[in-house]
Amino acid sequence: KNEVEQSPQNLTAQEGEFITINCSYSVGISALHWLQQHPGGGIVSLFMLSSGKKKHGRLIATINIQEKHSSLHITASHPRDSAVYICAVKVTNDMRFGAGTRLTVKP
Amino acid sequence: DAGITQSPRHKVTETGTPVTLRCHQTENHRYMYWYRQDPGHGLRLIHYSYGVKDTDKGEVSDGYSVSRSKTEDFLLTLESATSSQTSVYFCAISPRGTEPTDTQYFGPGTRLTVL
């Protein structure tokens, strides 16, 4: 079993819909990161969370440390949000990554 | 973009040949990482470096070696490439490595195909 599990693996939405991507982990962590991988392959960091909630534009990330669970929400989704979203947890010297959620937003 | 480049960006090689991938940074960050990304798997750590000549193994290090003779360059070598090493390889850098809040910055990736 992977230490970091994401769901769903694939998600298709219509423009304007509210999106939720989930991440569960089974190891002790010091922080959790959400990353975005563009269709061209580039990977960028969206959020780093150690507790609570963070918001950046239309993106909201939450974490529940006791339940070992995090969610990434996208409000008013847009076709340009189409990408792979990756959950990663910080474990001592390195990071462990989920397999990613492929989001497609149709106009 | 963080100043990270990878070379080559694409490579096709044959089984049994040696291959070296290069990661170059202009940020003077201490930590550098090599990952591979395969369908159905998350990014998996191959090796990382926490300073010049200081390296350590990651989760999937078998068949790979690394070297870091300068802060800015981190080389990944496949001594004798196998088809199972066909993958997309990403380099990443971070300033503080072990700090919980540290963020990693990723290079553009190298697509390697071993025939």
Interface residues (C-beta under 8 A of the other chain):
Chain A: N2 V4 S30 A31 H33 G41 G42 I43 V44 S45 M48 S50 I86 A88 K90 T92 N93 D94 M95 R96 F97 G98 A99 G100
Chain B: Y33 Y35 G40 H41 G42 L43 R44 L45 Y48 Y50 D56 G58 V88 F90 G97 T98 P100 T101 D102 T103 Q104 Y105 F106 P108 G109
